[in-house]
Every structure is written in C-alpha cells, then in structure tokens.
Amino acid sequence: MKKIIYLLIIPFLFVNCEKKQLPIKVNLTVEKEKINNVLDAWHKNAAEANFELYFNAMVTDAIFIGTDASENWTIPEFKNFSKPYFDKGKAWNFKPVERNVYVNSDGKIAWFDELLDTWMGVCRGSGVLIKNKDTWEIEHYVLSLTIPNGNVEDVIKINREKDSLFLKKNRK
C-alpha cells in the first residue's frame, strides 16, 4: 500500500515543482549608453526643432508632465502644445548636466533622473523608458523646476494664489 501511495505522490511533486528562472544577463553599460543616446538625441531634436524625430522617441501613449500643475499631457495633447514652437524653428534647448540611469534586471524597463541647463535655470527631468525590440523609447517624462531650499518659502508665497485656484478647480 505504501508503494502505491509513493507512486501517486512522487509524480505529483514533480508536476508542481517550479523551475527557477535564471536572471537574464543584461549588459548594463551597453543599455545605459543606448538610453543616454536616446535622451541626448531627444533633447537635441527639441533644440533643433525636429518635431517628428522628437516625438518618434516616445511611445504613442507616452505622458509628458511639464512644470505647470496643469501640464499632464498625452502625446496628442503635448504635440498640440509643442507644434507652434517647433514650427517657428525654436522649441526648447535643454542641455543635460548630470544624469543617472537605472535598468531593471530583465533589461526591458529603465528609469532616469537628470539635471538640465535650461532657459528657466536648472531643471530636473525624470522618466521611464521601455525597450521595444532593440530600441529604447520614452514612456513617461516629468520636467520640474529646482528650487533651492532657502528659497522655498518665497516660492510658496508667489504660488499661493494660483495654487489655491488650481486646487479649488481640481479637487474632487
């Protein structure tokens, strides 16, 4: 009887054993270089008003979040906002000063933060890229103004009225 029970249990154990998936080896140096190239070209295409190349670096359902609280744009919305600037041959010229890039273990998702030299002063950009076949594409980008800690109170005073109106309109 014991033999029959063992014969029934042993196959059941093998069927329920999960294979451990070995981590995929990702060459982080190569992937980070590719990502840096995408981001550098993206900024360059804005500076040179290359509308198509600029937006081709982003997935079709990407999100761009600008410095104003109301700027949470889908790609069609961001294109509508941006088109007049690109049409004038002068969009924006953001020059990376520092950038940190991180890639997940399977090499399919990356995120970054960067400090930028802009017409607004130093800004911070951050975002997420996804790897589509062998090409990195921007899926999400956030542009923020940097505020020295010693100036936060001054900025709060400046923003108080507009922030109040924005919150009143947008609170649920």
Backbone as JSON Lines, residues from 0, in Angstrom:
{"i":0,"aa":"M","n":[0.82,-1.2,0.0],"ca":[0.0,0.0,0.0],"c":[0.87,1.26,0.0]}
{"i":1,"aa":"K","n":[1.96,1.24,0.81],"ca":[2.87,2.38,0.86],"c":[3.47,2.66,-0.5]}
{"i":2,"aa":"K","n":[3.83,1.61,-1.23],"ca":[4.42,1.77,-2.55],"c":[3.46,2.47,-3.5]}
{"i":3,"aa":"I","n":[2.19,2.11,-3.43],"ca":[1.19,2.73,-4.29],"c":[1.04,4.21,-3.95]}
{"i":4,"aa":"I","n":[1.04,4.56,-2.68],"ca":[0.92,5.96,-2.25],"c":[2.13,6.75,-2.74]}
{"i":5,"aa":"Y","n":[3.35,6.17,-2.58],"ca":[4.55,6.86,-3.05],"c":[4.51,7.05,-4.57]}
{"i":6,"aa":"L","n":[4.05,6.06,-5.27],"ca":[3.97,6.16,-6.73],"c":[2.98,7.25,-7.16]}
{"i":7,"aa":"L","n":[1.95,7.46,-6.37],"ca":[0.98,8.51,-6.7],"c":[1.49,9.89,-6.3]}
{"i":8,"aa":"I","n":[2.23,9.98,-5.2],"ca":[2.7,11.28,-4.69],"c":[3.89,11.81,-5.48]}
{"i":9,"aa":"I","n":[4.85,10.96,-5.81],"ca":[6.08,11.41,-6.47],"c":[5.81,12.14,-7.78]}
{"i":10,"aa":"P","n":[5.0,11.62,-8.69],"ca":[4.73,12.4,-9.92],"c":[4.05,13.74,-9.63]}
{"i":11,"aa":"F","n":[3.18,13.76,-8.63],"ca":[2.51,15.0,-8.25],"c":[3.53,16.05,-7.81]}
{"i":12,"aa":"L","n":[4.54,15.65,-7.06],"ca":[5.58,16.57,-6.61],"c":[6.35,17.15,-7.78]}
{"i":13,"aa":"F","n":[6.68,16.33,-8.76],"ca":[7.44,16.82,-9.92],"c":[6.62,17.78,-10.77]}
{"i":14,"aa":"V","n":[5.33,17.51,-10.89],"ca":[4.47,18.39,-11.67],"c":[4.37,19.77,-11.03]}
{"i":15,"aa":"N","n":[4.35,19.84,-9.71],"ca":[4.18,21.11,-9.01],"c":[5.48,21.85,-8.71]}
{"i":16,"aa":"C","n":[6.6,21.26,-9.05],"ca":[7.87,21.96,-8.84],"c":[8.01,23.06,-9.89]}
{"i":17,"aa":"E","n":[8.3,24.25,-9.41],"ca":[8.5,25.36,-10.35],"c":[9.96,25.42,-10.74]}
{"i":18,"aa":"K","n":[10.19,25.68,-12.01],"ca":[11.56,25.88,-12.46],"c":[11.95,27.3,-12.07]}
{"i":19,"aa":"K","n":[13.09,27.42,-11.47],"ca":[13.59,28.76,-11.15],"c":[14.13,29.36,-12.44]}
{"i":20,"aa":"Q","n":[13.62,30.54,-12.76],"ca":[14.09,31.22,-13.96],"c":[15.39,31.94,-13.64]}
{"i":21,"aa":"L","n":[16.39,31.65,-14.4],"ca":[17.67,32.3,-14.2],"c":[17.6,33.75,-14.66]}
{"i":22,"aa":"P","n":[18.25,34.64,-13.92],"ca":[18.21,36.04,-14.34],"c":[18.87,36.21,-15.71]}
{"i":23,"aa":"I","n":[18.25,37.03,-16.52],"ca":[18.79,37.31,-17.84],"c":[19.99,38.23,-17.67]}
{"i":24,"aa":"K","n":[21.04,37.92,-18.35],"ca":[22.23,38.74,-18.27],"c":[22.03,39.97,-19.17]}
{"i":25,"aa":"V","n":[22.09,41.13,-18.56],"ca":[21.94,42.38,-19.29],"c":[23.26,43.13,-19.2]}
{"i":26,"aa":"N","n":[23.75,43.59,-20.31],"ca":[24.97,44.39,-20.3],"c":[24.56,45.82,-19.96]}
{"i":27,"aa":"L","n":[24.64,46.17,-18.68],"ca":[24.18,47.47,-18.22],"c":[24.92,48.62,-18.88]}
{"i":28,"aa":"T","n":[26.2,48.45,-19.12],"ca":[26.98,49.52,-19.76],"c":[26.43,49.81,-21.15]}
{"i":29,"aa":"V","n":[26.17,48.78,-21.91],"ca":[25.64,48.96,-23.28],"c":[24.24,49.57,-23.23]}
{"i":30,"aa":"E","n":[23.37,49.03,-22.35],"ca":[22.0,49.54,-22.29],"c":[21.96,50.99,-21.82]}
{"i":31,"aa":"K","n":[22.77,51.33,-20.83],"ca":[22.8,52.72,-20.36],"c":[23.31,53.65,-21.44]}
{"i":32,"aa":"E","n":[24.28,53.2,-22.22],"ca":[24.78,54.02,-23.33],"c":[23.68,54.25,-24.37]}
{"i":33,"aa":"K","n":[22.93,53.21,-24.68],"ca":[21.81,53.34,-25.63],"c":[20.77,54.33,-25.11]}
{"i":34,"aa":"I","n":[20.46,54.22,-23.83],"ca":[19.47,55.11,-23.21],"c":[19.96,56.55,-23.22]}
{"i":35,"aa":"N","n":[21.22,56.75,-22.85],"ca":[21.79,58.1,-22.89],"c":[21.76,58.67,-24.3]}
{"i":36,"aa":"N","n":[22.03,57.85,-25.29],"ca":[21.97,58.31,-26.68],"c":[20.55,58.73,-27.07]}
{"i":37,"aa":"V","n":[19.56,57.94,-26.65],"ca":[18.15,58.28,-26.94],"c":[17.8,59.62,-26.3]}
{"i":38,"aa":"L","n":[18.13,59.78,-25.03],"ca":[17.78,61.02,-24.32],"c":[18.55,62.22,-24.87]}
{"i":39,"aa":"D","n":[19.83,62.04,-25.18],"ca":[20.61,63.14,-25.75],"c":[20.04,63.56,-27.11]}
{"i":40,"aa":"A","n":[19.71,62.58,-27.95],"ca":[19.13,62.89,-29.27],"c":[17.76,63.55,-29.1]}
{"i":41,"aa":"W","n":[16.99,63.12,-28.14],"ca":[15.66,63.69,-27.88],"c":[15.79,65.17,-27.55]}
{"i":42,"aa":"H","n":[16.69,65.5,-26.63],"ca":[16.91,66.9,-26.27],"c":[17.44,67.69,-27.47]}
{"i":43,"aa":"K","n":[18.35,67.09,-28.22],"ca":[18.92,67.75,-29.41],"c":[17.82,68.02,-30.44]}
{"i":44,"aa":"N","n":[16.93,67.07,-30.64],"ca":[15.85,67.25,-31.61],"c":[14.9,68.37,-31.21]}
{"i":45,"aa":"A","n":[14.71,68.57,-29.92],"ca":[13.91,69.72,-29.48],"c":[14.66,71.02,-29.8]}
{"i":46,"aa":"A","n":[15.94,71.04,-29.47],"ca":[16.74,72.25,-29.7],"c":[16.81,72.61,-31.18]}
{"i":47,"aa":"E","n":[16.79,71.6,-32.04],"ca":[16.86,71.83,-33.49],"c":[15.48,71.83,-34.14]}
{"i":48,"aa":"A","n":[14.44,71.8,-33.34],"ca":[13.05,71.85,-33.8],"c":[12.72,70.73,-34.8]}
{"i":49,"aa":"N","n":[13.22,69.53,-34.53],"ca":[12.89,68.36,-35.34],"c":[11.69,67.65,-34.72]}
{"i":50,"aa":"F","n":[10.51,68.14,-35.07],"ca":[9.26,67.68,-34.47],"c":[9.09,66.16,-34.57]}
{"i":51,"aa":"E","n":[9.21,65.62,-35.78],"ca":[8.97,64.19,-35.98],"c":[9.97,63.34,-35.21]}
{"i":52,"aa":"L","n":[11.25,63.69,-35.3],"ca":[12.26,62.91,-34.58],"c":[12.07,63.01,-33.07]}
{"i":53,"aa":"Y","n":[11.71,64.19,-32.61],"ca":[11.48,64.39,-31.17],"c":[10.37,63.45,-30.68]}
{"i":54,"aa":"F","n":[9.24,63.45,-31.37],"ca":[8.11,62.65,-30.91],"c":[8.25,61.17,-31.25]}
{"i":55,"aa":"N","n":[9.08,60.84,-32.24],"ca":[9.32,59.42,-32.54],"c":[10.1,58.73,-31.44]}
{"i":56,"aa":"A","n":[10.75,59.49,-30.57],"ca":[11.5,58.9,-29.46],"c":[10.57,58.45,-28.33]}
{"i":57,"aa":"M","n":[9.29,58.8,-28.45],"ca":[8.32,58.48,-27.4],"c":[7.32,57.44,-27.9]}
{"i":58,"aa":"V","n":[6.84,56.6,-26.99],"ca":[5.79,55.65,-27.37],"c":[4.52,56.43,-27.65]}
{"i":59,"aa":"T","n":[3.62,55.85,-28.4],"ca":[2.42,56.58,-28.82],"c":[1.49,56.95,-27.67]}
{"i":60,"aa":"D","n":[1.58,56.21,-26.56],"ca":[0.74,56.55,-25.41],"c":[1.56,57.12,-24.24]}
{"i":61,"aa":"A","n":[2.67,57.75,-24.57],"ca":[3.53,58.34,-23.54],"c":[2.82,59.5,-22.84]}
{"i":62,"aa":"I","n":[3.37,59.88,-21.7],"ca":[2.88,61.01,-20.92],"c":[4.03,61.97,-20.71]}
{"i":63,"aa":"F","n":[3.75,63.26,-20.88],"ca":[4.74,64.31,-20.6],"c":[4.13,65.21,-19.53]}
{"i":64,"aa":"I","n":[4.84,65.36,-18.43],"ca":[4.38,66.22,-17.35],"c":[5.32,67.42,-17.3]}
{"i":65,"aa":"G","n":[4.74,68.6,-17.51],"ca":[5.52,69.83,-17.53],"c":[5.6,70.48,-16.16]}
{"i":66,"aa":"T","n":[6.15,71.67,-16.14],"ca":[6.39,72.38,-14.89],"c":[5.13,72.98,-14.29]}
{"i":67,"aa":"D","n":[4.14,73.27,-15.09],"ca":[2.88,73.84,-14.6],"c":[2.0,72.71,-14.09]}
{"i":68,"aa":"A","n":[1.28,72.93,-13.03],"ca":[0.43,71.89,-12.43],"c":[-0.61,71.36,-13.42]}
{"i":69,"aa":"S","n":[-0.98,72.14,-14.43],"ca":[-1.99,71.7,-15.4],"c":[-1.38,70.86,-16.53]}
{"i":70,"aa":"E","n":[-0.07,70.76,-16.59],"ca":[0.59,70.1,-17.72],"c":[0.83,68.61,-17.46]}
{"i":71,"aa":"N","n":[-0.19,67.83,-17.69],"ca":[-0.12,66.37,-17.63],"c":[-0.69,65.9,-18.96]}
{"i":72,"aa":"W","n":[0.2,65.79,-19.95],"ca":[-0.22,65.64,-21.33],"c":[-0.05,64.24,-21.9]}
{"i":73,"aa":"T","n":[-1.03,63.83,-22.68],"ca":[-0.87,62.67,-23.55],"c":[-0.04,63.16,-24.75]}
{"i":74,"aa":"I","n":[0.4,62.26,-25.57],"ca":[1.2,62.67,-26.74],"c":[0.4,63.59,-27.67]}
{"i":75,"aa":"P","n":[-0.84,63.28,-28.02],"ca":[-1.57,64.23,-28.88],"c":[-1.68,65.63,-28.25]}
{"i":76,"aa":"E","n":[-1.93,65.7,-26.95],"ca":[-2.02,66.99,-26.27],"c":[-0.67,67.71,-26.27]}
{"i":77,"aa":"F","n":[0.39,66.97,-26.01],"ca":[1.72,67.56,-25.98],"c":[2.15,68.02,-27.37]}
{"i":78,"aa":"K","n":[1.78,67.25,-28.39],"ca":[2.07,67.66,-29.77],"c":[1.35,68.97,-30.1]}
{"i":79,"aa":"N","n":[0.09,69.08,-29.71],"ca":[-0.67,70.31,-29.97],"c":[-0.03,71.51,-29.28]}
{"i":80,"aa":"F","n":[0.4,71.33,-28.04],"ca":[1.07,72.4,-27.32],"c":[2.4,72.76,-27.99]}
{"i":81,"aa":"S","n":[3.16,71.75,-28.37],"ca":[4.53,71.94,-28.86],"c":[4.64,72.4,-30.3]}
{"i":82,"aa":"K","n":[3.68,72.03,-31.14],"ca":[3.78,72.26,-32.58],"c":[4.11,73.71,-32.94]}
{"i":83,"aa":"P","n":[3.45,74.7,-32.36],"ca":[3.79,76.09,-32.73],"c":[5.25,76.46,-32.46]}
{"i":84,"aa":"Y","n":[5.82,75.92,-31.38],"ca":[7.22,76.18,-31.07],"c":[8.13,75.54,-32.11]}
{"i":85,"aa":"F","n":[7.86,74.29,-32.45],"ca":[8.65,73.59,-33.45],"c":[8.49,74.26,-34.82]}
{"i":86,"aa":"D","n":[7.28,74.69,-35.15],"ca":[7.04,75.34,-36.44],"c":[7.82,76.64,-36.6]}
{"i":87,"aa":"K","n":[8.07,77.32,-35.49],"ca":[8.87,78.56,-35.53],"c":[10.36,78.26,-35.63]}
{"i":88,"aa":"G","n":[10.71,76.97,-35.58],"ca":[12.11,76.58,-35.68],"c":[12.86,76.74,-34.37]}
{"i":89,"aa":"K","n":[12.1,76.93,-33.29],"ca":[12.74,77.18,-32.0],"c":[11.87,76.57,-30.9]}
{"i":90,"aa":"A","n":[12.19,75.35,-30.53],"ca":[11.44,74.72,-29.44],"c":[12.15,75.07,-28.13]}
{"i":91,"aa":"W","n":[12.76,74.14,-27.48],"ca":[13.49,74.41,-26.24],"c":[14.84,73.7,-26.3]}
{"i":92,"aa":"N","n":[15.77,74.25,-25.58],"ca":[17.13,73.74,-25.62],"c":[17.55,73.36,-24.2]}
{"i":93,"aa":"F","n":[17.35,72.09,-23.85],"ca":[17.7,71.59,-22.54],"c":[18.99,70.79,-22.66]}
{"i":94,"aa":"K","n":[20.0,71.22,-21.94],"ca":[21.3,70.54,-22.01],"c":[21.53,69.74,-20.72]}
{"i":95,"aa":"P","n":[21.67,68.43,-20.85],"ca":[21.93,67.62,-19.66],"c":[23.25,68.0,-18.99]}
{"i":96,"aa":"V","n":[23.2,68.14,-17.68],"ca":[24.38,68.45,-16.87],"c":[24.81,67.19,-16.13]}
{"i":97,"aa":"E","n":[23.83,66.42,-15.69],"ca":[24.08,65.19,-14.93],"c":[22.91,64.26,-15.19]}
{"i":98,"aa":"R","n":[23.2,62.96,-15.27],"ca":[22.11,62.0,-15.48],"c":[22.44,60.69,-14.79]}
{"i":99,"aa":"N","n":[21.44,60.1,-14.17],"ca":[21.53,58.76,-13.58],"c":[20.54,57.87,-14.3]}
{"i":100,"aa":"V","n":[20.99,56.71,-14.73],"ca":[20.14,55.77,-15.47],"c":[20.15,54.43,-14.74]}
{"i":101,"aa":"Y","n":[18.97,53.84,-14.64],"ca":[18.79,52.56,-13.96],"c":[18.02,51.63,-14.9]}
{"i":102,"aa":"V","n":[18.4,50.35,-14.91],"ca":[17.75,49.37,-15.78],"c":[17.32,48.2,-14.92]}
{"i":103,"aa":"N","n":[16.1,47.7,-15.16],"ca":[15.64,46.56,-14.37],"c":[16.38,45.29,-14.79]}
{"i":104,"aa":"S","n":[16.2,44.22,-14.02],"ca":[17.01,43.01,-14.19],"c":[16.8,42.3,-15.52]}
{"i":105,"aa":"D","n":[15.62,42.45,-16.14],"ca":[15.44,41.79,-17.42],"c":[15.78,42.7,-18.61]}
{"i":106,"aa":"G","n":[16.22,43.92,-18.33],"ca":[16.67,44.81,-19.39],"c":[15.56,45.36,-20.26]}
{"i":107,"aa":"K","n":[14.34,45.39,-19.77],"ca":[13.2,45.85,-20.58],"c":[12.66,47.21,-20.13]}
{"i":108,"aa":"I","n":[12.96,47.61,-18.9],"ca":[12.45,48.88,-18.36],"c":[13.63,49.64,-17.76]}
{"i":109,"aa":"A","n":[13.65,50.94,-18.01],"ca":[14.68,51.79,-17.43],"c":[14.03,53.05,-16.89]}
{"i":110,"aa":"W","n":[14.67,53.67,-15.93],"ca":[14.22,54.94,-15.4],"c":[15.45,55.8,-15.17]}
{"i":111,"aa":"F","n":[15.24,57.09,-15.13],"ca":[16.37,58.0,-15.03],"c":[15.96,59.29,-14.35]}
{"i":112,"aa":"D","n":[16.96,60.02,-13.92],"ca":[16.77,61.4,-13.49],"c":[17.93,62.19,-14.05]}
{"i":113,"aa":"E","n":[17.68,63.44,-14.36],"ca":[18.72,64.28,-14.95],"c":[18.56,65.72,-14.49]}
{"i":114,"aa":"L","n":[19.68,66.4,-14.39],"ca":[19.66,67.84,-14.18],"c":[19.95,68.48,-15.52]}
{"i":115,"aa":"L","n":[19.2,69.54,-15.82],"ca":[19.26,70.17,-17.13],"c":[19.56,71.66,-17.01]}
{"i":116,"aa":"D","n":[20.37,72.15,-17.92],"ca":[20.61,73.58,-18.06],"c":[19.57,74.08,-19.07]}
{"i":117,"aa":"T","n":[18.66,74.94,-18.63],"ca":[17.56,75.4,-19.49],"c":[17.41,76.91,-19.4]}
{"i":118,"aa":"W","n":[16.54,77.46,-20.22],"ca":[16.25,78.89,-20.16],"c":[15.59,79.27,-18.83]}
{"i":119,"aa":"M","n":[15.05,78.29,-18.11],"ca":[14.42,78.52,-16.81],"c":[15.43,78.4,-15.67]}
{"i":120,"aa":"G","n":[16.67,78.1,-15.99],"ca":[17.68,77.79,-14.99],"c":[17.84,76.28,-14.92]}
{"i":121,"aa":"V","n":[18.28,75.79,-13.77],"ca":[18.46,74.35,-13.61],"c":[17.09,73.7,-13.41]}
{"i":122,"aa":"C","n":[16.81,72.7,-14.22],"ca":[15.58,71.92,-14.09],"c":[15.95,70.46,-13.86]}
{"i":123,"aa":"R","n":[14.98,69.71,-13.39],"ca":[15.17,68.27,-13.23],"c":[14.19,67.56,-14.15]}
{"i":124,"aa":"G","n":[14.72,66.61,-14.88],"ca":[13.89,65.74,-15.68],"c":[13.98,64.34,-15.11]}
{"i":125,"aa":"S","n":[12.9,63.6,-15.19],"ca":[12.94,62.2,-14.8],"c":[11.94,61.45,-15.66]}
{"i":126,"aa":"G","n":[12.17,60.18,-15.82],"ca":[11.26,59.45,-16.67],"c":[11.5,57.96,-16.69]}
{"i":127,"aa":"V","n":[10.71,57.32,-17.55],"ca":[10.73,55.87,-17.72],"c":[10.84,55.59,-19.22]}
{"i":128,"aa":"L","n":[11.67,54.62,-19.56],"ca":[11.78,54.15,-20.93],"c":[11.45,52.66,-20.95]}
{"i":129,"aa":"I","n":[10.94,52.2,-22.09],"ca":[10.72,50.77,-22.27],"c":[11.49,50.35,-23.51]}
{"i":130,"aa":"K","n":[11.9,49.1,-23.5],"ca":[12.64,48.57,-24.64],"c":[11.66,47.87,-25.55]}
{"i":131,"aa":"N","n":[11.55,48.36,-26.77],"ca":[10.68,47.79,-27.79],"c":[11.59,47.13,-28.82]}
{"i":132,"aa":"K","n":[11.64,45.81,-28.79],"ca":[12.61,45.03,-29.57],"c":[14.0,45.46,-29.13]}
{"i":133,"aa":"D","n":[14.74,46.19,-29.96],"ca":[16.08,46.62,-29.55],"c":[16.17,48.13,-29.37]}
{"i":134,"aa":"T","n":[15.02,48.81,-29.32],"ca":[15.0,50.26,-29.26],"c":[14.39,50.74,-27.95]}
{"i":135,"aa":"W","n":[15.08,51.65,-27.29],"ca":[14.55,52.27,-26.08],"c":[13.66,53.43,-26.47]}
{"i":136,"aa":"E","n":[12.46,53.5,-25.86],"ca":[11.51,54.57,-26.13],"c":[11.04,55.19,-24.81]}
{"i":137,"aa":"I","n":[10.82,56.49,-24.87],"ca":[10.37,57.22,-23.68],"c":[8.88,56.98,-23.48]}
{"i":138,"aa":"E","n":[8.54,56.54,-22.28],"ca":[7.14,56.27,-21.96],"c":[6.55,57.34,-21.04]}
{"i":139,"aa":"H","n":[7.4,57.93,-20.23],"ca":[6.91,58.89,-19.25],"c":[8.04,59.88,-18.97]}
{"i":140,"aa":"Y","n":[7.72,61.17,-18.98],"ca":[8.74,62.18,-18.69],"c":[8.14,63.26,-17.8]}
{"i":141,"aa":"V","n":[8.92,63.67,-16.8],"ca":[8.49,64.72,-15.88],"c":[9.58,65.79,-15.85]}
{"i":142,"aa":"L","n":[9.18,67.03,-16.12],"ca":[10.09,68.17,-16.06],"c":[9.71,69.01,-14.84]}
{"i":143,"aa":"S","n":[10.7,69.31,-14.01],"ca":[10.45,70.08,-12.79],"c":[11.46,71.2,-12.65]}
{"i":144,"aa":"L","n":[10.99,72.3,-12.09],"ca":[11.92,73.36,-11.72],"c":[12.6,72.96,-10.42]}
{"i":145,"aa":"T","n":[13.85,73.31,-10.27],"ca":[14.52,73.07,-9.0],"c":[14.44,74.36,-8.19]}
{"i":146,"aa":"I","n":[14.25,74.2,-6.91],"ca":[14.15,75.35,-6.01],"c":[15.12,75.14,-4.86]}
{"i":147,"aa":"P","n":[16.09,76.04,-4.71],"ca":[17.0,75.9,-3.56],"c":[16.18,75.93,-2.27]}
{"i":148,"aa":"N","n":[16.54,75.1,-1.32],"ca":[15.79,75.01,-0.06],"c":[15.61,76.36,0.61]}
{"i":149,"aa":"G","n":[16.59,77.22,0.5],"ca":[16.5,78.54,1.11],"c":[15.48,79.45,0.46]}
{"i":150,"aa":"N","n":[14.99,79.08,-0.75],"ca":[14.02,79.9,-1.46],"c":[12.61,79.32,-1.46]}
{"i":151,"aa":"V","n":[12.42,78.19,-0.81],"ca":[11.11,77.52,-0.85],"c":[10.01,78.43,-0.31]}
{"i":152,"aa":"E","n":[10.24,79.1,0.81],"ca":[9.21,79.98,1.39],"c":[8.82,81.08,0.41]}
{"i":153,"aa":"D","n":[9.79,81.66,-0.29],"ca":[9.49,82.71,-1.28],"c":[8.63,82.17,-2.41]}
{"i":154,"aa":"V","n":[8.96,80.97,-2.89],"ca":[8.2,80.37,-3.99],"c":[6.79,80.03,-3.52]}
{"i":155,"aa":"I","n":[6.66,79.55,-2.31],"ca":[5.33,79.24,-1.76],"c":[4.47,80.5,-1.76]}
{"i":156,"aa":"K","n":[5.04,81.62,-1.34],"ca":[4.29,82.89,-1.33],"c":[3.88,83.29,-2.74]}
{"i":157,"aa":"I","n":[4.8,83.15,-3.69],"ca":[4.49,83.51,-5.08],"c":[3.39,82.63,-5.65]}
{"i":158,"aa":"N","n":[3.43,81.35,-5.33],"ca":[2.47,80.38,-5.9],"c":[1.15,80.3,-5.15]}
{"i":159,"aa":"R","n":[1.07,80.85,-3.97],"ca":[-0.09,80.65,-3.09],"c":[-1.43,80.91,-3.81]}
{"i":160,"aa":"E","n":[-1.58,82.04,-4.47],"ca":[-2.85,82.37,-5.09],"c":[-3.19,81.41,-6.24]}
{"i":161,"aa":"K","n":[-2.24,81.18,-7.14],"ca":[-2.52,80.29,-8.27],"c":[-2.72,78.85,-7.82]}
{"i":162,"aa":"D","n":[-1.93,78.41,-6.83],"ca":[-2.12,77.06,-6.3],"c":[-3.5,76.91,-5.69]}
{"i":163,"aa":"S","n":[-3.95,77.93,-4.98],"ca":[-5.26,77.9,-4.36],"c":[-6.36,77.77,-5.42]}
{"i":164,"aa":"L","n":[-6.26,78.56,-6.48],"ca":[-7.25,78.5,-7.56],"c":[-7.2,77.14,-8.26]}
{"i":165,"aa":"F","n":[-6.01,76.64,-8.51],"ca":[-5.84,75.33,-9.16],"c":[-6.48,74.22,-8.31]}
{"i":166,"aa":"L","n":[-6.18,74.23,-7.0],"ca":[-6.73,73.2,-6.12],"c":[-8.24,73.29,-6.01]}
{"i":167,"aa":"K","n":[-8.75,74.51,-5.95],"ca":[-10.2,74.7,-5.87],"c":[-10.88,74.1,-7.1]}
{"i":168,"aa":"K","n":[-10.3,74.35,-8.25],"ca":[-10.87,73.87,-9.51],"c":[-10.72,72.34,-9.66]}
{"i":169,"aa":"N","n":[-9.63,71.78,-9.17],"ca":[-9.31,70.38,-9.45],"c":[-9.54,69.41,-8.32]}
{"i":170,"aa":"R","n":[-9.91,69.86,-7.14],"ca":[-10.19,68.94,-6.04],"c":[-11.46,68.17,-6.34]}
{"i":171,"aa":"K","n":[-11.45,66.94,-5.93],"ca":[-12.64,66.11,-6.17],"c":[-13.43,65.97,-4.91]}
